[in-house]
């Protein structure tokens, strides 16, 4: 077995030590739940009748307690392209359950908003807290005590973390995430970015912009850029919560169908009282959380997970912070460049070797924990260092990963048996490289801190010569005001754009994705430009150096509330600095803007009031629960 890298070992040991009390309390809770899980045969007949009344052909099996009953929590809606394929999943999953003498019921549905639709709009202020609403909805779904396991149907930004946070409170149950895969590739990402910047400069019409966007987002399936949604899928593989290799197989294929079938069959095998009991709460341990962070760093994943990882870790009693992430980043090399960090999308990444290649390389270099339970038939992360394929019953994979001589992977046209094989060498070394020859020696995310607080900087997306920006700042309180100043030519200079009062307690910490095109234009014009904000940037953000999630946030007197136009601000990923030369000690905080209402924002006032800081996960639910 490969020896674990000393930094990975040291950070993991530190997380285990500081999590001792909270993790012990969590494990005690789920073991108590397992010991006291009601036997359905002893539950009131009236209760059971309510639960079985709609089960139709499964009613007899449920009445006789013939086999495990699996609760399906679905985030289906057909406005969100990634979740549109889930429309027919419940009936398919029920068929797969019957194949092994089990039953499945839709335990509940949870909301699934599309950040791509709400970007720059009022609804984006509900986005982050929708994660906590999803977690609570998942808890409501599983609270019926009718289930021996759970299948979690979700893919996108806040949905996967929310499902995981909710399901972890029922961590005595086994659970598997069931993705549906990315849409096929459309308009190239480079072309999409070009048209967006032309539109920002007034050189492309709205019709031309819409045609370009429709060419990119064109069919059911996950958006193909490597943003938060696809980073979610990567993390579920790294934690062992998918069937191995399920992350990036496109919808509607035979391979996708077989992976879904395997998920159902596996969750029934992992039930309490069986020979392979694997409760979710024991699968998501300190090592699994570190694996998620390592995968994020190695692939240059979404900055949103600097918030989500601490949040779902807390739900399992595990304590991880940005210092841990930064130290992991110092040891984890960047193995992948996927748009917006590179030219190709997740389909190209998958074709080049994908998660099987990445996990095999990380394990081979001692950069990930192999000894996590996971949900694969063979325990441990090794099972995830391969790629799935379909074979005829009498076929076996050839040595070396069964690759054609041209190195390209294409799914077999026929095949009935789901198998796994070595992922082989990288099919595109401009997108995917081995740990021995990475794109850069450290990971894709850094901690910057100083007299302006602590923030995250996604270094993997930014050219090294732009890692340090020092310039007079211009202070804004909305991204719309930034856009107006850009159009008026007021930002045509070296500038650090500060957008404050965008934290979780101020307005729900919306993504500020609309800032990317104008700031990108300024950078292309030759100016030194950086962004500093207590808000979030999309997982699709890229080339502009940005210190985001600034904590403490401006609301309540955080340092950003003390800045004034013209103060010199320094953002440096190389030295880890976020500071100003201005003397802030004599200043009073700028007045906080009144919270906006409408679009349902007033309903989330309680969430804003109780949210904790970004580094802890910005979760009002966990804060209120004392977790």
C-alpha positions, 0 to 999 in steps of 0.5 A: 500500500502506498504511504500517505503523504505527510501533509495529508496525514497531518491535516487528517490527524488534526481534523480527527483531533478537533472533531473528537467530541462532535464526531463521538456525539454524532456516532452515538446518535446514529447508533442509538437511532439504529438500535431503536429503528422501529420494526415495521411489523410492530408499527400501528396498522393505521400508520402502515395503511397510510404508508402503503395505500399508494404503493399499488403493486408493491403493497403486498410486499410492504404488508408482509415486510418481504424485503428492504424498503428504500426511500427515494428523495428526489430533487426533480424538476424540468426547469433545471436541465440537470434534473430533468432526466429524473422525471422517469426515475422513480418508476425505474428505481422501483423496477430495479428494487423488485429485481432483488426482492425490495421495494422503493417509495418516493419519500419526498421531493426537495426544491432545486433552484437553478443558479444559472437562471437566478444569476444576477436576479433577486432570486439568487439571494435565496440560493445559498439558504436553499441548501438548508431548506433542502436539508430540512426537506430531506429530513422531513422525507426520511422522518417517516421511519419506513425506510431501510435505506435511501437513494438521493437524486440530486446533482446541482449546486446547493442540492447535493450538499443539502441532500447530504446534510439532511441524510446525515441526520439519518446517518444510521441508514445506508444511502447512495447518490444517483446522478443522471449525468451531463448533457452532450457538449455544445458550443465551445466554452471559448466561443461562449466566453467570447460572445459574453465579453462582446455583449458586455462591451456592447459589441454583440446583440442580446439575440446573438448572446441568447443564441450562443447560450442556447448552443451551450445549454441545449438539452437535458443533463448537467451543464458541461462546465466544471462548476459547482454541480460537476464539482459535487459529482466529483466529490461524491466519487471521492467520498465513495457515495456513488456507484464507482464511475457514475459521475459523468456518464451522459443521460439516456445511455445503457451504461447510465441505466446499469449504473442506476440499477447497481445503485438500487441493488447496492443500497438494499445490500447495505441494510441494517441487519445484513452482511454488509451494513454501511450506514451513511454516517460511518461512510462520511468520516474525517477521511472521506471529508479530506478526500472530498477536499483533496479532489476539489483541489486536484481538479480545480473545482468550485470555490462554493465548496469552501463553504459546502464542505465545512457545512456537510462535514459539521452535519457528520460531526467533523470540523474542517476549516479554510486553514485545513483546506489551504494546507491540503492545497500546498500538497495536492497537485493540480491534475485537471484543467476543465473549463473555466480553468481549461478549454475542454468541458466535463465530457472531454474530461470524462473521455480523457480518463475522468474520475477513474484516472484522477482517483487512481493517480491520487491514491498512487501518490498517497494523496487520498485515503484508500481506507474509506468504506464507500458504497462499492461492493469492494470496500475502499476508494480503490474501486473508484480508480477504475472506469465503468463499462458494459460487456457481453457476458463472456467478455473480459477487459484487456490489460491496460484499460481496454483502450483503442490505439488512438487513445479515445474512449467510446462506449461499447454498442452492446453489453449487458454486464456492468464491469470496471477496468483500469482507466488507462493513461490520460487521453488528453494531457492538456486536460488531464495529467498524472500526479508525476507531471501536474499542471502545477505543484499545488492545489487550486485554492488558497487562503488569503488573510490580513487586516481585511479578514480571511478569504478564498482565492481560486489560484488554479483559474488565474494566470500566475502573473496576476496572483498579486494585485495592489491598487486603489479600491473602488467600493460598491454595495451591489454588483449592478452598481459595478456594471453601471460604473463599468459602462460609464468608463469609471473602472478603466484603470488599475483597480481592486473592486470591492463588493460588500454587504453580500455575506450570508447575514446581509442578503443570503450571500448570492453568487456575483457571477455577473461581475465576471464579464466586465472585470474580464474585459478590464483585464483584457484591456491591460489593467490590473484588476482584482475583486474582493467581496464577502459574497460568492462567485460562481463555480464558473468564475475564472480568470480574474483574481478574486478574494471571495467569501471574505469573513467576517462579512461587512454586516456587523462591522467587518473590515470591508465595511471600513474601506473607502474609495481610493484605499490601497488594497493588496490581494496576493495568492503567493503570500496569502495576503489580503490587506489595506494600507489604510488605517481602519482603526479610526473609522466607523462602519458604513451603514448597512443597506436595508434588506431587499424584499420581494421574490420571497426574500422576506421569508428567509429573514430568519435564515439571515439572522441566524446564519454563521460565518462562511468558513463554518458553512454559512448555515443557519440550520446547523448554527441553530442546532448547535452543531 
